[in-house]
């Protein structure tokens, strides 16, 4: 061995590095040229890195004295001092000049380890690095490199027994040097992937190929509960014939880097696992399920009552009849304020989710849905609004505090060994949502400050999903309430139809749509059947549906035929779209709507229909045959400029007609034609009441939640027989009025409606007299008895009578005014031949 430059006195303690942080980033010992010298200075091991530095192959160096590698004359006295120092276990670091194989001289940093035994003889590990200006470091660092380097180093013999170890490796592993020397890693550290590491070292011995940066997980004897990460490299040591005679082993503690990667992966994975649904409670449970056991052994998610039970945001209800203890607007943005009724007010929360490494979560005092009031200090609402996460690494002090205030919780802490805690307020978009508590028990490693950031990130991600779910649930409930309030609560089919309906909202993901149906009584015992669908979901679709349904009612009162009614409805949709401000800020634009309007006349048993972009109805005849009538298609509402056409079909008594929206026959992967075929099969079931048939049809066609609303309207037809309908031709002669009144009186007596005889005679007299006086052509009187008494007078005139309020001095003009007062309602409808003036009277009540 040889040396150059200043060196410490033999036996002196090696200096400790004082500025490792100033080392150049490239100061990496993994690439040092390394050799093993015998006690006499003969080279007995030569590595590839040494060959790369000096150019000599192992066969040219091993077995020769290392003195020929020095570029300066050997100093026997200094060499002996260095050897003595290394035999004392101190090691040596200095500067030397070596000669390359091509004759060039190179100044290097030399490091000599403490002596060790290799195959029964004394040996030294020597490493060298070419000295460059930018890598110049303090001499104290170089002197302490081998013994106190930030990189742990060891030399293993061919049997993988440790023959030398530096101070850093001793500190990293926590195993004293005396216990390491002469023993294999698998004998010392059976839990540190020792078998896999020894397999790698054997491969290096067999192949002579180094292994670089192999990472593994383990524990230190000094801290057996905390997992750590290490990066290791293995270099072969070769003899003069090139045979590998040992292993140089280097290890670096990369726990901080590994933990940072783990925390980043934890937060990234949370994004894929939390928030898969738009359900508040389910989202909270996803947070608890994700964090156990990856981050904590026990997790509680407690939400404010208005969040756990979606209602008015930002309100914590107090006791019934009292003002709410806390109300805040937008506290996180600084624009709002917190107002409390009491300085120590505690918000009312409920347990939304929990999970534990122990089955059944026995550590919990409160179960899911129970009210909770436990908060860490400072025990008030301001912590939720403004507070930062609370870290309590050791729960002993909190446990003692809870013994007085919360004895049950204190007992659970002691019973299950809960020893560390992090509490994070859950906030999102200027809204306080609740609180999440992480605790450890089985995992003996307490939470540390570095764990607060991932806990905060997990809760922040979950908070956004919880707030999304809360907002959606509130809007969905409002839209559903609005839609149900706008749908008909009763279906007045009268004596003409037996009616049943079913409305099924879309699943929670897609929200409430704009489907609707209606049954509207018309004059002359006729009944209108309506079904429609507004494109879109949410409150705007439901509100638009309500506007269209109201418009249909208004137009139906005008007794318009189906094609004219749809034309007027189309004009309305166009006007609604034109009224929308540019950009559609109000969200009420009708992007598209379909409708089918049908009128059934129980006297003629004929149904007149028209549709605007809507699926055709299904008709089941009395003998069970199913058909879908070919109706003129008609464009969807809102296109404008295109006509609608009507079609008529006969519906014998006992026929079933089904009106529906496309959600019943279409789906994400379903063909509408196949859906119509399945609908026909479901409708052909016999012997079921209409309500049960509705349920059965929907169950068969939609076994799972659907992406669109479903409306189904079933109507079974009845005939209004001759016993309930009488009509007469009336001569166009004023003298005929008296005879008509007499026939009307006799008819009412035969129907048992004597109570209505006087008023009906007056009504008939007035209507017939007006027809005789102002109309031309045939006049017909028709009386119908069903749930009301209907009186109709038809003529060929298209002029509608006008209700007048006569003055006291007028001799006439009171006829229609009296008719309006004596009837429940009256009106005029137009026919291709002229018009019909009709009235309705309530039937007298019978029995007690």
ZADOKOL-888041 format. One line per 5 residues: for each residue x, y, z of C-alpha. Coordinates in Angstrom, 1 decimal. Example, Ala and Ser with C-alpha at 12.3 -4.5 7.8 and 13.67 -1.06 7.14 Angstrom:
12.3 -4.5 7.8; 13.7 -1.1 7.1
end
This chain:
0.0 0.0 0.0; 1.1 3.6 -0.6; -0.2 7.0 0.1; 0.3 10.7 -0.7; -0.8 13.9 0.8
-1.6 14.7 4.5; -2.9 11.9 6.7; -4.0 11.6 10.3; -1.7 10.2 12.9; -1.9 6.5 13.5
-4.6 5.5 16.0; -6.3 8.9 15.9; -10.1 9.0 15.7; -11.2 9.6 12.1; -12.7 13.1 11.6
-16.5 13.3 11.2; -18.0 14.8 8.1; -19.4 18.2 8.8; -20.8 19.3 5.4; -22.2 16.3 3.6
-24.9 18.5 2.2; -22.3 20.4 0.2; -21.1 17.3 -1.7; -21.4 17.5 -5.5; -24.4 15.4 -6.7
-22.1 13.2 -8.7; -20.2 12.1 -5.6; -21.4 8.5 -5.9; -19.3 5.7 -4.5; -21.2 3.1 -6.5
-18.8 3.8 -9.5; -15.5 3.9 -7.5; -12.6 1.7 -8.7; -12.3 -1.0 -6.0; -9.6 -3.6 -5.2
-8.7 -5.9 -2.4; -5.1 -6.0 -1.1; -3.5 -8.6 1.1; -1.7 -7.6 4.3; 1.6 -7.6 2.3
0.3 -5.3 -0.3; -0.4 -7.9 -3.0; -3.5 -7.4 -5.1; -5.9 -10.3 -4.5; -9.2 -8.8 -5.9
-9.8 -6.6 -8.9; -13.1 -5.2 -10.1; -14.3 -4.0 -13.5; -14.4 -0.4 -12.2; -10.7 -0.6 -11.3
-10.0 -1.9 -14.9; -12.1 1.0 -16.3; -10.0 3.6 -14.3; -6.4 2.2 -14.8; -6.8 0.0 -17.9
-5.3 -3.1 -16.3; -7.2 -6.4 -16.6; -7.5 -8.5 -13.5; -5.0 -11.1 -14.9; -2.4 -8.3 -15.2
-2.7 -7.1 -11.6; -3.8 -9.9 -9.3; -0.9 -11.5 -7.6; 1.4 -8.5 -8.0; 2.4 -5.9 -5.5
0.2 -2.8 -5.6; 3.4 -0.6 -5.6; 3.7 -0.8 -9.4; 0.5 1.1 -9.7; 1.9 4.1 -7.9
3.3 7.0 -9.9; 5.5 8.1 -7.0; 8.2 6.2 -5.0; 6.8 4.1 -2.2; 7.3 5.4 1.3
7.7 2.2 3.5; 7.3 4.1 6.8; 4.1 5.8 5.7; 2.7 2.6 4.3; 3.4 0.8 7.5
1.6 3.6 9.5; -1.4 3.3 7.2; -1.5 -0.4 7.6; -1.3 -0.1 11.4; -4.1 2.4 11.4
-6.3 0.1 9.3; -5.5 -2.9 11.5; -6.8 -0.8 14.4; -10.1 -0.5 12.7; -10.0 3.2 11.8
-9.5 3.1 8.0; -7.7 5.8 6.1; -8.5 8.4 3.4; -6.0 10.4 1.4; -4.8 11.6 -2.0
-2.5 9.6 -4.3; -1.1 9.5 -7.8; -1.4 6.3 -9.8; -0.1 5.2 -13.2; -2.5 4.1 -15.9
-1.7 1.2 -18.3; -1.0 3.7 -21.1; 1.6 5.5 -18.9; -0.5 8.6 -18.0; -0.6 9.7 -14.4
-3.9 10.4 -12.6; -4.5 11.9 -9.2; -7.1 10.0 -7.2; -8.9 10.0 -3.9; -7.9 6.9 -2.1
-9.8 5.1 0.7; -8.6 2.1 2.6; -10.9 0.2 4.9; -10.1 -1.4 8.2; -8.5 -4.8 7.9
-10.6 -7.9 7.7; -10.1 -11.6 7.1; -10.7 -13.1 3.6; -10.3 -16.8 3.2; -8.2 -16.9 6.3
-5.8 -14.1 5.5; -5.6 -10.4 6.2; -7.1 -8.1 3.6; -7.9 -4.5 2.9; -10.6 -2.9 0.7
-9.1 -0.1 -1.3; -11.3 2.2 -3.5; -10.2 5.1 -5.7; -11.9 7.8 -7.6; -10.3 10.1 -10.2
-9.9 13.5 -8.6; -11.5 16.4 -10.4; -11.7 20.0 -9.5; -15.5 20.1 -9.3; -15.5 17.1 -7.0
-13.0 18.5 -4.5; -14.3 18.1 -1.0; -13.0 18.7 2.5; -10.4 16.4 3.8; -12.5 15.6 6.8
-15.2 14.1 4.6; -12.6 12.0 2.7; -11.0 10.7 5.9; -14.4 9.5 7.3; -15.7 8.2 4.0
-15.4 4.5 4.5; -16.4 4.5 8.2; -19.1 7.1 8.2; -20.2 7.4 4.6; -23.9 7.9 3.9
-23.7 4.7 2.0; -23.5 1.4 4.0; -20.8 -1.0 2.8; -19.8 -4.6 3.5; -17.6 -7.3 2.1
-18.9 -10.9 1.8; -16.8 -14.0 1.3; -17.8 -16.7 -1.3; -20.0 -18.3 1.4; -21.8 -15.0 1.7
-20.5 -14.5 5.2; -19.8 -10.9 6.3; -16.1 -10.2 6.7; -16.2 -6.4 6.9; -18.8 -3.7 7.5
-18.6 0.1 7.9; -20.3 2.3 10.5; -23.1 3.4 8.2; -24.3 -0.1 7.5; -24.1 -0.9 11.2
-26.3 2.2 11.9; -28.7 1.5 9.1; -29.4 -2.1 10.1; -29.2 -1.5 13.8; -27.1 -4.7 14.2
-23.8 -4.4 16.0; -20.6 -5.2 13.9; -19.7 -8.1 16.2; -22.9 -9.9 15.4; -22.6 -9.3 11.7
-19.0 -10.6 11.2; -18.8 -14.2 10.1; -22.5 -14.6 9.6; -24.8 -14.6 6.6; -27.6 -12.1 6.0
-30.3 -14.8 6.2; -29.1 -15.7 9.7; -29.3 -12.1 10.9; -32.3 -10.7 9.0; -34.7 -13.4 8.1
-37.5 -10.8 7.5; -35.6 -8.5 5.1; -36.0 -10.5 1.9; -32.7 -12.2 2.8; -33.3 -15.2 0.6
-33.9 -13.0 -2.4; -30.8 -10.9 -1.7; -28.6 -13.9 -1.2; -29.9 -15.3 -4.5; -28.7 -12.1 -6.2
-25.3 -12.3 -4.5; -24.9 -15.9 -5.7; -25.7 -14.8 -9.2; -23.0 -12.1 -9.0; -20.5 -14.8 -7.7
-21.5 -17.1 -10.6; -21.5 -14.6 -13.4; -19.2 -11.8 -12.2; -21.9 -9.3 -13.4; -22.7 -6.5 -10.9
-26.3 -5.8 -9.7; -27.2 -2.2 -9.4; -29.9 -0.4 -7.4; -31.9 -3.4 -6.2; -34.6 -2.1 -3.8
-36.3 -4.1 -1.1; -38.4 -3.4 2.0; -37.5 -4.3 5.6; -37.1 -3.1 9.2; -34.3 -1.9 11.3
-33.4 -3.7 14.5; -33.4 -0.2 16.1; -37.0 0.4 15.0; -38.6 -2.9 14.3; -42.2 -1.5 13.8
-41.5 1.0 11.1; -41.0 -0.4 7.6; -38.1 1.0 5.6; -36.8 0.9 2.0; -33.2 0.2 0.9
-31.3 0.4 -2.4; -28.4 -2.0 -2.8; -25.7 -2.8 -5.3; -23.4 -5.8 -5.4; -19.9 -5.9 -7.1
-17.8 -9.0 -7.6; -14.2 -9.2 -6.3; -11.9 -11.3 -8.6; -8.5 -13.0 -8.1; -5.6 -13.2 -10.5
-7.2 -15.7 -12.7; -10.4 -13.7 -12.9; -12.4 -15.9 -10.6; -14.8 -14.1 -8.3; -13.7 -14.5 -4.7
-16.1 -12.2 -2.8; -18.8 -9.6 -2.9; -18.7 -5.9 -2.2; -22.1 -4.9 -0.9; -23.4 -1.3 -0.8
-26.7 -0.1 0.6; -28.5 3.2 0.9; -31.6 4.0 3.0; -34.2 5.3 0.5; -37.1 5.3 3.0
-38.0 8.9 2.5; -38.1 8.6 -1.3; -40.1 5.3 -1.0; -42.6 6.9 1.5; -43.1 9.9 -0.9
-43.8 7.5 -3.7; -46.2 5.5 -1.5; -48.1 8.7 -0.4; -48.3 9.8 -4.0; -49.6 6.4 -5.1
-52.1 6.4 -2.2; -53.6 9.8 -3.3; -53.6 8.8 -7.0; -55.4 5.5 -6.3; -57.9 7.3 -4.1
-59.1 9.2 -7.2; -60.1 5.9 -8.9; -61.7 4.4 -5.8; -63.6 7.2 -4.2; -66.6 8.9 -5.8
-67.8 6.1 -8.0; -71.5 7.0 -7.2; -73.6 10.0 -6.6; -74.6 8.8 -3.2; -73.4 10.7 -0.1
-73.3 7.8 2.3; -71.7 5.4 -0.3; -69.0 7.9 -1.1; -68.2 8.3 2.6; -68.0 4.5 2.9
-65.6 4.4 -0.1; -63.2 6.7 1.7; -63.3 4.5 4.8; -62.8 1.3 2.8; -59.9 2.8 0.8
-58.0 4.1 3.9; -58.2 0.8 5.8; -55.7 -0.8 6.0; -53.5 1.1 3.6; -53.3 4.2 5.7
-55.0 3.5 9.0; -56.5 0.7 11.1; -59.7 2.5 11.9; -61.6 5.3 10.0; -64.7 7.2 10.9
-66.4 9.6 8.5; -68.9 11.9 10.3; -71.0 14.3 8.3; -73.2 17.2 9.2; -76.8 16.3 9.4
-77.8 18.4 6.3; -75.1 16.5 4.4; -75.8 13.0 5.6; -79.5 13.8 5.1; -79.3 16.1 2.1
-81.2 19.3 2.8; -80.4 23.0 3.0; -76.6 23.5 2.7; -74.6 25.2 5.4; -77.3 24.7 8.1
-76.8 22.8 11.3; -80.2 22.2 12.8; -80.6 22.8 16.5; -83.2 21.5 18.8; -86.8 21.6 17.5
-88.3 25.1 18.0; -84.9 26.8 18.4; -82.7 28.8 16.1; -79.9 26.8 14.5; -76.8 27.0 16.6
-74.5 27.6 13.6; -75.1 29.1 10.1; -72.3 29.9 7.7; -72.4 31.2 4.2; -69.0 30.8 2.4
-66.5 30.7 5.3; -63.6 29.3 3.2; -63.5 32.2 0.7; -63.5 34.9 3.4; -66.8 36.3 2.1
-69.0 34.6 4.6; -69.3 34.6 8.4; -69.8 32.2 11.2; -72.5 33.1 13.7; -72.9 30.9 16.8
-75.5 31.0 19.5; -72.9 29.7 22.1; -69.2 29.9 22.1; -68.9 26.1 22.7; -71.5 25.1 20.3
-71.0 21.7 18.8; -72.4 20.9 15.4; -74.8 18.0 15.0; -73.3 15.3 13.0; -74.1 11.7 12.1
-71.9 8.7 11.5; -71.9 8.2 7.7; -69.2 5.5 7.3; -66.6 3.6 9.2; -64.2 0.7 8.6
-61.6 -1.2 10.7; -59.1 -4.0 10.4; -61.2 -5.7 12.9; -64.4 -7.3 11.6; -67.6 -5.5 12.6
-65.7 -2.3 13.8; -65.9 -3.2 17.5; -63.9 0.0 18.4; -66.8 2.2 17.4; -69.2 3.6 20.1
-71.6 5.0 17.4; -72.9 3.0 14.5; -73.7 4.3 11.0; -76.6 6.7 11.1; -76.2 7.5 14.8
-75.7 11.1 15.9; -72.1 11.8 17.0; -70.7 14.8 18.9; -67.0 13.9 19.5; -64.5 16.3 18.2
-60.8 16.7 19.1; -59.8 20.0 20.7; -61.0 22.8 20.5; -64.3 21.0 20.6; -66.3 23.6 18.7
-67.7 24.5 15.2; -64.9 26.8 14.4; -62.5 23.9 14.1; -64.6 22.5 11.2; -64.8 25.9 9.5
-61.3 27.2 9.9; -59.2 24.5 11.6; -56.2 22.6 10.2; -55.9 18.8 10.5; -55.0 17.6 14.1
-52.2 15.1 14.6; -52.1 13.3 18.0; -49.2 10.9 17.7; -49.8 9.4 21.2; -53.4 9.2 22.5
-52.6 8.8 26.2; -53.3 12.4 27.1; -56.5 12.5 25.0; -57.6 9.2 26.5; -57.2 10.6 30.0
-59.2 13.7 29.0; -62.0 11.6 27.6; -62.2 9.4 30.7; -64.2 12.3 32.3; -66.2 13.6 29.2
-66.5 10.4 27.1; -65.9 7.4 29.3; -67.2 4.9 26.7; -64.8 6.2 24.0; -61.9 6.2 26.5
-62.6 2.6 27.3; -62.5 1.6 23.6; -59.2 3.4 23.1; -57.6 1.4 25.9; -59.3 -1.9 25.1
-58.2 -2.0 21.4; -54.9 -0.2 21.8; -55.7 2.8 19.7; -52.5 4.8 20.0; -52.3 7.5 17.3
-54.8 9.8 15.6; -55.3 12.3 12.7; -58.5 14.3 12.4; -59.2 16.2 9.2; -62.1 18.6 8.6
-64.0 17.8 5.4; -64.6 20.9 3.3; -65.3 21.5 -0.3; -66.4 24.6 -2.4; -66.9 26.9 0.5
-69.0 24.3 2.3; -68.2 22.5 5.5; -69.3 18.8 5.2; -68.0 17.0 8.2; -65.0 15.3 9.8
-62.8 12.3 9.1; -60.8 10.5 11.8; -57.9 8.1 11.1; -56.6 5.9 13.9; -54.0 3.2 14.3
-53.9 0.3 16.7; -52.6 -2.9 15.0; -50.0 -0.9 13.1; -47.7 0.0 16.0; -46.1 2.9 14.0
-47.6 6.2 15.2; -48.7 8.8 12.7; -46.0 11.4 12.0; -46.2 14.9 10.5; -45.5 13.6 7.0
-48.8 11.6 7.2; -50.9 14.7 7.6; -50.5 15.7 4.0; -51.8 12.4 2.5; -54.6 12.4 5.1
-55.6 15.9 4.0; -55.4 14.9 0.3; -57.6 11.8 0.8; -60.2 13.8 2.7; -60.1 16.6 0.1
-60.7 14.2 -2.8; -63.5 12.5 -0.9; -65.0 15.9 0.1; -65.4 17.0 -3.5; -67.1 13.7 -4.3
-69.4 14.0 -1.2; -70.2 17.6 -2.2; -71.0 16.5 -5.7; -73.2 13.7 -4.4; -74.9 16.1 -1.9
-75.6 18.7 -4.6; -76.8 16.1 -7.0; -79.0 14.4 -4.4; -80.6 17.8 -3.5; -81.2 18.7 -7.2
-82.4 15.2 -8.0; -84.8 15.3 -5.1; -86.0 18.7 -6.1; -86.4 17.7 -9.7; -88.2 14.5 -8.7
-90.5 16.4 -6.4; -91.2 19.0 -9.1; -91.9 16.3 -11.7; -94.2 14.3 -9.4; -96.1 17.4 -8.5
-96.5 18.2 -12.2; -97.7 14.7 -13.1; -101.4 13.9 -12.7; -102.5 12.6 -9.3; -105.7 11.1 -10.6
-106.6 9.7 -14.1; -110.3 10.4 -14.8; -111.2 7.8 -17.4; -114.9 8.0 -16.5; -117.2 5.4 -18.1
-115.2 5.4 -21.3; -111.8 4.0 -20.0; -110.3 2.0 -17.2; -106.8 3.6 -16.8; -103.6 2.7 -15.0
-100.2 4.3 -15.2; -96.6 3.9 -14.0; -93.8 6.5 -13.9; -90.3 5.3 -13.2; -87.5 7.9 -12.8
-84.1 7.3 -14.3; -81.3 5.9 -12.2; -79.4 8.3 -9.9; -76.6 8.8 -12.3; -78.7 10.2 -15.1
-81.3 12.0 -13.0; -85.0 12.9 -13.5; -86.1 13.4 -17.0; -89.1 15.2 -18.7; -91.5 12.3 -19.4
-95.2 12.9 -18.7; -98.6 11.3 -19.4; -102.1 12.6 -18.9; -105.8 11.6 -19.2; -108.0 14.6 -20.0
-111.9 14.4 -20.0; -113.3 16.1 -23.1; -116.8 17.1 -24.0; -119.2 14.4 -25.3; -117.9 11.7 -22.9
-114.7 11.6 -24.9; -111.3 11.2 -23.3; -107.9 12.4 -24.4; -104.8 10.2 -23.7; -101.5 12.0 -23.8
-97.8 10.9 -23.4; -94.8 13.0 -24.0; -91.0 13.2 -23.5; -88.8 16.3 -23.1; -85.1 15.7 -24.0
-82.7 16.1 -21.1; -82.6 15.5 -17.3; -82.9 17.6 -14.2; -85.0 20.4 -13.0; -85.1 22.2 -16.3
-86.4 19.2 -18.1; -89.1 18.7 -15.4; -90.1 22.4 -15.5; -90.3 22.3 -19.3; -92.5 19.2 -19.0
-94.8 21.1 -16.7; -95.1 23.9 -19.2; -96.0 21.6 -22.0; -98.4 19.6 -20.0; -100.2 22.8 -19.0
-100.3 23.9 -22.6; -101.8 20.5 -23.6; -104.6 21.0 -21.0; -105.3 24.4 -22.3; -105.4 23.3 -25.9
-107.5 20.3 -25.0; -110.2 22.5 -23.4; -110.5 24.1 -26.9; -111.6 20.7 -28.2; -109.0 20.8 -31.0
-108.4 17.7 -33.1; -105.1 15.9 -32.4; -103.2 17.3 -35.4; -104.2 20.9 -34.7; -103.4 20.5 -31.0
-99.8 19.3 -31.9; -99.4 22.2 -34.4; -100.2 24.7 -31.6; -97.9 22.9 -29.2; -95.2 23.0 -31.8
-95.6 26.8 -32.1; -95.4 27.1 -28.4; -92.1 25.2 -28.2; -90.7 27.5 -30.9; -91.7 30.6 -29.0
-90.2 29.2 -25.8; -86.9 28.6 -27.6; -87.0 32.1 -29.1; -87.6 33.7 -25.7; -84.4 32.0 -24.3
-81.7 34.7 -23.9; -78.6 34.2 -26.1; -76.4 31.5 -24.5; -79.3 29.8 -22.8; -78.4 31.2 -19.4
-81.7 30.1 -17.8; -81.3 26.5 -18.9; -85.0 26.4 -19.9; -84.5 26.0 -23.7; -86.6 23.1 -25.1
-83.9 21.1 -26.9; -86.4 18.6 -28.2; -89.7 17.1 -27.2; -92.0 14.3 -28.5; -95.7 13.8 -27.9
-98.6 11.5 -28.8; -102.2 12.8 -28.5; -105.2 10.5 -28.8; -108.9 11.1 -28.4; -111.2 8.1 -27.7
-114.9 8.4 -28.3; -116.9 5.7 -26.3; -120.0 6.3 -28.4; -118.4 5.5 -31.8; -115.6 3.4 -30.2
-113.1 5.2 -32.4; -109.7 6.6 -31.5; -108.2 9.5 -33.3; -104.5 10.0 -32.9; -101.5 12.1 -34.0
-97.9 12.0 -33.0; -94.9 14.3 -33.0; -91.8 12.2 -33.2; -93.1 9.8 -30.6; -93.2 5.9 -30.7
-96.6 4.5 -31.9; -99.0 3.1 -29.3; -99.5 -0.6 -28.7; -103.0 -2.0 -29.1; -104.2 -5.3 -27.7
-107.5 -6.5 -29.2; -110.1 -8.3 -27.1; -108.9 -11.6 -28.5; -105.3 -10.9 -27.4; -103.7 -9.9 -30.7
-101.1 -7.1 -30.3; -100.4 -4.5 -33.0; -98.6 -1.2 -33.4; -100.8 1.0 -35.6; -99.1 2.8 -38.5
-99.5 6.4 -37.6; -98.1 9.3 -39.7; -94.8 9.9 -38.0; -94.9 13.7 -37.5; -91.7 15.7 -36.6
-90.6 16.3 -33.0; -91.9 19.4 -31.4; -89.9 22.6 -32.0; -88.9 22.0 -35.6; -91.7 24.2 -37.1
-93.1 24.4 -40.6; -94.0 20.7 -40.9; -97.6 19.4 -40.8; -99.0 16.8 -38.4; -101.6 14.2 -39.6
-104.2 12.2 -37.8; -105.2 8.5 -38.0; -108.3 6.8 -36.8; -108.6 3.2 -35.5; -111.5 1.3 -34.1
-111.2 0.0 -30.5; -113.9 -2.5 -29.7; -115.0 -2.7 -26.1; -112.3 -4.5 -24.0; -109.4 -3.3 -26.2
-106.2 -2.3 -24.5; -104.2 0.7 -25.7; -100.7 1.4 -24.3; -99.0 4.7 -24.6; -95.3 4.9 -23.5
-92.1 6.8 -23.7; -89.0 5.5 -25.5; -87.2 4.7 -22.2; -89.4 1.6 -22.0; -88.2 0.1 -25.3
-84.8 1.7 -25.7; -81.6 1.4 -23.6; -77.9 1.6 -23.9; -77.6 -1.6 -25.8; -81.2 -2.4 -26.9
-82.8 -2.2 -30.4; -86.1 -0.2 -30.3; -87.8 -2.8 -32.6; -86.7 -5.6 -30.3; -88.0 -3.5 -27.4
-91.4 -3.1 -29.1; -91.6 -6.8 -29.7; -90.9 -7.5 -26.1; -93.5 -4.9 -25.1; -96.1 -6.6 -27.2
-95.3 -9.9 -25.5; -95.6 -8.4 -22.0; -98.9 -6.7 -22.8; -100.5 -9.9 -24.1; -100.7 -11.3 -20.6
-104.3 -12.1 -19.7; -106.2 -12.0 -16.4; -104.1 -9.2 -14.8; -105.6 -6.0 -13.4; -104.3 -2.9 -15.2
-102.1 -1.8 -12.2; -100.5 -5.3 -11.9; -100.1 -5.4 -15.7; -98.2 -2.0 -15.6; -95.8 -3.4 -12.9
-95.3 -6.7 -14.8; -94.5 -4.9 -18.1; -91.9 -2.7 -16.6; -90.3 -5.6 -14.6; -90.0 -7.7 -17.8
-88.6 -4.9 -20.0; -86.4 -3.2 -17.4; -84.9 -5.6 -14.9; -82.1 -3.1 -14.0; -81.9 0.7 -13.5
-82.3 2.5 -16.9; -80.7 5.7 -18.2; -83.9 7.4 -19.1; -87.3 8.0 -17.5; -90.2 5.6 -18.2
-93.8 6.5 -18.5; -96.4 3.9 -19.3; -100.2 4.6 -19.6; -102.6 1.7 -20.1; -106.3 2.2 -21.0
-109.0 -0.5 -21.5; -111.9 0.8 -23.5; -115.6 0.6 -22.8; -118.6 1.3 -25.0; -121.2 3.9 -24.1
-124.3 1.8 -25.0; -127.6 2.9 -26.4; -129.0 2.9 -22.8; -126.8 5.9 -22.1; -127.1 7.8 -25.4
-130.2 9.2 -27.1; -130.2 11.7 -30.0; -133.0 13.3 -32.1; -133.2 15.3 -35.2; -134.9 18.7 -34.5
-136.8 20.5 -37.2; -135.6 24.1 -37.9; -138.9 25.5 -36.6; -139.5 27.4 -33.3; -142.6 25.4 -32.7
-140.5 22.2 -32.4; -138.9 23.5 -29.2; -141.9 22.5 -27.0; -141.9 19.0 -28.3; -138.2 18.6 -27.7
-138.6 19.8 -24.1; -141.4 17.2 -23.5; -139.3 14.3 -24.9; -136.3 15.4 -22.8; -138.5 15.3 -19.6
-139.7 11.8 -20.4; -136.2 10.6 -21.0; -134.9 12.0 -17.8; -137.7 10.3 -15.9; -136.8 7.0 -17.5
-133.2 7.5 -16.4; -134.3 8.3 -12.9; -133.0 11.9 -13.1; -136.2 13.7 -12.2; -134.2 16.2 -10.1
-132.6 17.5 -13.3; -135.8 17.7 -15.3; -136.5 21.4 -14.9; -133.0 22.7 -15.4; -132.4 20.4 -18.4
-135.6 21.5 -20.1; -134.5 25.1 -19.7; -131.0 24.3 -21.1; -132.5 22.3 -24.0; -135.0 25.0 -24.8
-132.3 27.7 -24.8; -129.8 25.8 -27.0; -132.3 24.5 -29.5; -134.0 28.0 -29.8; -130.6 29.5 -30.5
-129.9 26.9 -33.2; -133.3 27.4 -34.8; -132.9 31.2 -34.7; -129.3 31.6 -35.9; -128.1 28.4 -37.6
-129.0 26.7 -40.8; -129.3 23.1 -41.9; -130.0 20.0 -39.8; -130.1 20.4 -36.0; -129.5 17.5 -33.7
-130.0 17.1 -29.9; -128.0 14.4 -28.1; -128.2 13.5 -24.4; -125.6 11.2 -22.7; -125.7 9.8 -19.2
-122.4 8.7 -17.7; -120.7 10.3 -14.6; -122.4 13.5 -15.7; -125.4 14.4 -17.7; -124.3 15.8 -21.1
-126.6 17.8 -23.4; -125.3 18.5 -27.0; -127.0 20.6 -29.8; -125.2 20.4 -33.1; -125.9 22.5 -36.3
-124.1 23.4 -39.5; -123.1 26.9 -38.5; -119.5 27.7 -37.6; -120.5 30.8 -35.6; -119.9 30.3 -31.9
-122.4 31.9 -29.4; -121.1 34.5 -27.0; -121.9 34.8 -23.4; -123.4 38.2 -22.6; -124.2 39.9 -19.3
-127.5 41.6 -20.1; -128.6 44.9 -18.5; -131.6 45.1 -16.4; -133.6 47.0 -19.1; -132.7 44.4 -21.8
-135.6 42.1 -22.9; -133.2 39.3 -24.1; -129.5 38.2 -24.0; -129.8 36.2 -20.8; -130.0 32.7 -22.3
-126.4 31.6 -22.3; -125.8 33.4 -19.0; -128.5 31.2 -17.4; -127.1 28.1 -19.0; -123.7 28.8 -17.6
-125.2 29.3 -14.1; -127.2 26.0 -14.3; -124.3 23.7 -15.5; -120.9 22.7 -14.2; -119.4 23.6 -17.5
-120.3 24.3 -21.1; -118.5 25.0 -24.4; -118.4 24.7 -28.1; -116.4 22.3 -30.3; -116.2 22.4 -34.1
-116.7 19.6 -36.4; -116.3 19.2 -40.2; -120.0 19.8 -40.5; -120.3 22.8 -38.2; -120.3 23.0 -34.4
-121.6 21.4 -31.2; -122.7 23.4 -28.2; -122.5 21.2 -25.1; -123.2 21.4 -21.4; -122.5 19.1 -18.4
-124.5 18.7 -15.2; -123.6 16.8 -12.1; -125.8 13.8 -11.4; -127.8 13.9 -8.2; -126.3 12.0 -5.3
-128.0 8.7 -4.4; -128.3 7.0 -1.1; -127.0 8.0 2.2
end
